[in-house]
Structures are given as structure tokens and as C-alpha cells.
Amino acid sequence: MRSELMTIGDDGRLALGKEYAGREVLVEEHPPGVWKVQVGTFVPDNERWLHESPVRETVAESIAWAENHTRRETDLDDLEEKLLGGE
């Protein structure tokens, strides 16, 4: 854990250091004047549905299945036959 006394600039900015340049941060203020800053990657609103039930569970099951099954090339002629039922 690191503590450092900093001064907010006249423009209202606080420099956290070059190692954080370009990174996304979540800033929470609880209570007023107490800030919690977290570095991370945040989910855009239009992708949030992927992280909600039941989609999240379906994605996790799909990833688990893929990790436990060997990849193999699909025979497209065979697949067409199965889908169309021999038409």
C-alpha cells in the first residue's frame, strides 16, 4: 500500500503518474471529500448484457465446453446434409 500527499492543480486535475496515462479509472466519492480511485477496464453499456444472468452463465458454459473439446475442422458438405435432411 502506498500513501502520498498530493495537491490538486488550479485546473482541478490530480496527476497520478505516467504509469496510469491513458488508463480508465473509476472514481467514487463516499462521503463527500473521500475518494476511492480504481484502475481497470470497464464494460461499455452496450456490452453489459453479456455480464448479466443468464447470458453470463451460458457464456461460461460455452467457454468450459470449448476448453474441454478438441477443435476440429467442420465438413461443410456434411453439415449442409444434416441441416437440410438430405434434400
Secondary structure, 3 states (H helix, E strand, C coil): CCCCCCCCCCCCCCCCCHHHCCCCEEEEECCCCCEEEEECCCCCHHHHHHHCCCHHHHHHHHHHHHHCCCCCCCCHHHHHHHHHCCC
